[in-house]
Amino acid sequence: MCSRSAIFIALALFVILFCDSTSSECTQVGPCTCLLPDGQYYNLTALAKEKPLNDTSPTSTAIFHPCTNVPMTMGPDSTTCASGSGVSLCAYNKEANKTLNLGTVEETRMKLSSTNKFPIFEIHHGNVTSFINIVCVNYNETSFRIESFNAKEYFFHLSSPYACKIEPQKGLSTGSVLVILFFTFAGIYFIGGAIALKTLRGATGWEMLPNHDFWCELPSLVRDGIVFTFNCCRADSYERI
């Protein structure tokens, strides 16, 4: 008995933990968009049209362009960060006098942080990982700053009005639309048909009902169909006997 109770408790805890972790996930559906299980989502795609963001600390300089790759040059010699279509995040280490490619959009994952459940960009490039905390602000200005870094990890902070959680647009479901269409066409059919018959033929009473004969015979047709169905089943069972 005790073992069964322990198994039940263990399963319950597993379900609770699993559901909690699943409900907190943010599924990435684009370079700067991720969708929450409740339908809410984050969308920073508008930043792709903005100029690259940059910040300078005593030991380094960083340039970040969310959502798309752009050509970047860093350092006193304007060293190209990467050839081709460019990068999303680039840094220049003043002490080492070195330009670092920290990753492209293709290497960027947008998700929720494991601690405070706020959105972050996590960029993996080679053996270096960059974390960009995304913070919602209520003023119309986007800012980017360097927080800290070491040989293998860089930490940044991005504040933007585009970083706020967005509520899904609420509208009618498909079923509701079909019901509305059904009653609309039914109203047009019966009311419009009654007016037409009254005007054109001078119909009165039940004669104003469109296809009067069909609707009057419909109940008996349904009854005959039900009786026929049951009679067929009985006849089939008698034949088997």
C-alpha positions as CSV (number, residue, x, y, z in Angstrom):
1,M,0.0,0.0,0.0
2,C,2.8,2.4,0.9
3,S,4.7,1.6,-2.3
4,R,1.6,2.4,-4.4
5,S,1.2,5.7,-2.6
6,A,4.9,6.6,-3.2
7,I,4.6,5.7,-6.9
8,F,1.5,7.9,-7.2
9,I,3.1,10.8,-5.5
10,A,6.2,10.5,-7.7
11,L,4.1,10.4,-10.8
12,A,2.1,13.4,-9.6
13,L,5.3,15.4,-9.0
14,F,6.6,14.5,-12.4
15,V,3.4,15.6,-14.1
16,I,3.4,18.9,-12.2
17,L,7.1,19.6,-13.0
18,F,6.6,18.6,-16.6
19,C,3.6,20.8,-17.1
20,D,5.3,23.7,-15.4
21,S,8.3,23.5,-17.6
22,T,6.2,23.0,-20.7
23,S,4.0,26.0,-19.9
24,S,7.0,28.2,-19.4
25,E,8.5,27.5,-22.8
26,C,8.6,30.1,-25.6
27,T,8.7,28.5,-29.0
28,Q,10.8,30.4,-31.5
29,V,8.9,31.0,-34.8
30,G,11.2,33.5,-36.3
31,P,14.6,35.2,-35.7
32,C,13.1,37.6,-33.3
33,T,9.7,36.1,-32.5
34,C,8.7,33.4,-30.0
35,L,5.3,32.1,-29.0
36,L,4.1,31.3,-25.5
37,P,1.7,28.4,-24.8
38,D,-1.2,30.8,-23.8
39,G,-1.1,32.5,-27.2
40,Q,0.9,35.5,-26.1
41,Y,4.2,36.2,-27.9
42,Y,7.3,38.4,-28.2
43,N,8.1,40.0,-31.5
44,L,11.1,42.3,-31.9
45,T,11.1,42.0,-35.7
46,A,10.8,45.8,-36.0
47,L,14.4,46.2,-34.8
48,A,15.6,44.7,-38.1
49,K,14.8,48.0,-39.8
50,E,16.7,50.0,-37.2
51,K,20.4,50.9,-37.2
52,P,22.8,48.6,-35.4
53,L,22.9,49.1,-31.6
54,N,26.3,49.7,-30.0
55,D,27.9,50.2,-26.6
56,T,31.4,50.8,-25.3
57,S,33.0,49.8,-22.0
58,P,36.5,50.6,-20.8
59,T,37.8,47.3,-22.3
60,S,35.5,46.5,-25.2
61,T,33.0,47.7,-27.8
62,A,30.1,45.8,-29.1
63,I,27.7,46.2,-32.0
64,F,24.4,44.3,-32.2
65,H,21.8,44.2,-35.0
66,P,18.8,42.0,-34.0
67,C,16.9,39.8,-36.4
68,T,19.2,40.2,-39.5
69,N,22.8,40.0,-40.4
70,V,24.6,43.1,-41.5
71,P,28.2,43.9,-42.5
72,M,30.2,45.2,-39.5
73,T,33.6,46.7,-39.0
74,M,35.3,47.2,-35.6
75,G,38.5,48.5,-34.1
76,P,40.8,51.4,-35.0
77,D,41.7,49.6,-38.3
78,S,38.0,49.0,-39.2
79,T,38.5,45.3,-39.3
80,T,35.6,43.4,-40.9
81,C,33.9,41.2,-38.4
82,A,32.9,38.6,-40.9
83,S,32.8,38.3,-44.7
84,G,29.7,37.5,-46.7
85,S,26.3,38.7,-45.6
86,G,27.6,39.9,-42.2
87,V,26.8,39.1,-38.6
88,S,24.3,39.9,-35.9
89,L,26.7,40.5,-33.0
90,C,30.3,41.7,-33.1
91,A,32.7,42.8,-30.4
92,Y,36.1,44.4,-30.2
93,N,38.5,43.6,-27.3
94,K,40.6,46.7,-26.7
95,E,43.1,44.9,-24.5
96,A,43.8,42.2,-27.0
97,N,43.3,44.5,-30.0
98,K,41.1,41.8,-31.6
99,T,37.8,41.9,-33.5
100,L,35.4,39.0,-32.5
101,N,32.5,37.6,-34.5
102,L,30.0,36.6,-31.8
103,G,27.4,35.1,-34.0
104,T,24.8,35.4,-36.7
105,V,21.0,35.3,-36.8
106,E,21.2,31.6,-37.7
107,E,23.2,31.0,-34.5
108,T,20.7,32.9,-32.4
109,R,18.0,31.3,-30.3
110,M,15.2,33.3,-28.7
111,K,13.8,31.8,-25.5
112,L,12.9,32.4,-21.9
113,S,15.6,32.6,-19.3
114,S,15.6,29.7,-16.7
115,T,15.6,32.1,-13.8
116,N,13.2,35.0,-14.3
117,K,11.3,33.7,-17.3
118,F,12.0,36.9,-19.3
119,P,13.0,36.6,-23.0
120,I,16.6,36.4,-24.0
121,F,18.7,36.0,-27.1
122,E,21.2,33.1,-26.7
123,I,23.9,33.2,-29.4
124,H,26.4,30.3,-29.8
125,H,29.4,30.9,-32.1
126,G,32.3,28.5,-31.8
127,N,33.2,28.1,-28.2
128,V,31.7,31.5,-27.2
129,T,28.1,32.0,-25.9
130,S,26.5,35.4,-25.7
131,F,23.4,36.1,-23.6
132,I,21.3,39.2,-24.3
133,N,18.6,39.9,-21.7
134,I,15.6,41.5,-23.3
135,V,13.6,44.0,-21.2
136,C,10.4,45.7,-22.0
137,V,10.2,49.5,-21.5
138,N,7.3,51.9,-21.9
139,Y,9.3,54.7,-23.6
140,N,10.0,54.8,-27.3
141,E,13.7,54.2,-27.2
142,T,15.8,51.1,-27.7
143,S,19.1,50.8,-25.9
144,F,21.9,48.2,-25.7
145,R,24.7,47.9,-23.2
146,I,27.6,45.6,-22.3
147,E,27.2,44.0,-18.8
148,S,30.1,41.6,-18.4
149,F,32.2,39.1,-20.3
150,N,35.0,36.5,-20.0
151,A,36.8,34.3,-22.4
152,K,33.8,32.2,-23.3
153,E,30.7,34.1,-22.2
154,Y,29.4,37.6,-23.0
155,F,26.5,39.2,-21.3
156,F,24.4,42.1,-22.7
157,H,21.3,44.0,-21.9
158,L,18.7,45.1,-24.5
159,S,15.8,47.5,-23.5
160,S,13.1,48.2,-26.1
161,P,9.4,49.0,-26.4
162,Y,9.3,46.1,-28.9
163,A,10.3,43.7,-26.2
164,C,6.9,43.8,-24.5
165,K,4.7,40.8,-24.4
166,I,1.9,41.0,-27.0
167,E,-1.6,39.8,-26.4
168,P,-3.1,37.7,-29.3
169,Q,-5.9,39.3,-31.3
170,K,-9.2,37.9,-30.2
171,G,-11.7,37.1,-32.9
172,L,-14.6,34.8,-33.8
173,S,-13.8,31.1,-34.1
174,T,-14.5,29.1,-37.2
175,G,-17.6,27.5,-35.6
176,S,-19.0,30.9,-34.6
177,V,-18.5,32.2,-38.2
178,L,-20.3,29.1,-39.6
179,V,-23.2,29.5,-37.2
180,I,-23.6,33.2,-38.1
181,L,-23.5,32.4,-41.8
182,F,-26.0,29.6,-41.3
183,F,-28.6,31.9,-39.6
184,T,-27.9,34.7,-42.0
185,F,-28.6,32.6,-45.1
186,A,-31.5,30.9,-43.4
187,G,-33.0,34.4,-42.6
188,I,-32.5,35.5,-46.1
189,Y,-34.0,32.3,-47.5
190,F,-37.2,32.3,-45.3
191,I,-37.8,36.0,-44.9
192,G,-36.8,37.0,-48.4
193,G,-38.7,34.1,-49.8
194,A,-41.9,35.0,-47.8
195,I,-41.7,38.6,-49.0
196,A,-41.2,37.5,-52.6
197,L,-44.1,35.1,-52.5
198,K,-46.3,37.6,-50.8
199,T,-45.5,40.3,-53.3
200,L,-45.4,38.3,-56.5
201,R,-48.1,35.7,-55.8
202,G,-50.2,37.2,-53.1
203,A,-49.5,34.2,-50.8
204,T,-50.8,34.2,-47.3
205,G,-50.2,32.1,-44.2
206,W,-48.2,28.9,-44.6
207,E,-48.2,29.5,-48.4
208,M,-45.7,32.3,-47.8
209,L,-43.1,29.7,-46.7
210,P,-40.6,29.1,-49.6
211,N,-40.9,25.5,-51.0
212,H,-44.0,25.1,-48.8
213,D,-44.7,21.5,-50.0
214,F,-41.2,20.3,-49.1
215,W,-41.2,21.8,-45.6
216,C,-44.6,20.4,-44.9
217,E,-43.6,16.9,-46.0
218,L,-40.2,17.0,-44.3
219,P,-41.4,15.7,-40.8
220,S,-43.1,12.7,-42.5
221,L,-40.1,12.1,-44.7
222,V,-37.9,12.0,-41.6
223,R,-40.3,9.6,-39.9
224,D,-40.5,7.3,-42.9
225,G,-36.7,7.3,-43.1
226,I,-36.3,6.2,-39.5
227,V,-39.0,3.6,-39.8
228,F,-37.3,2.3,-43.0
229,T,-34.0,2.1,-41.3
230,F,-35.3,0.1,-38.4
231,N,-37.3,-2.2,-40.7
232,C,-34.2,-3.0,-42.8
233,C,-32.3,-4.0,-39.7
234,R,-35.2,-6.3,-38.5
235,A,-35.5,-7.8,-42.0
236,D,-31.8,-8.5,-42.1
237,S,-31.9,-10.3,-38.7
238,Y,-34.9,-12.4,-39.7
239,E,-33.1,-13.5,-42.9
240,R,-30.1,-14.6,-40.9
241,I,-32.4,-16.8,-38.7
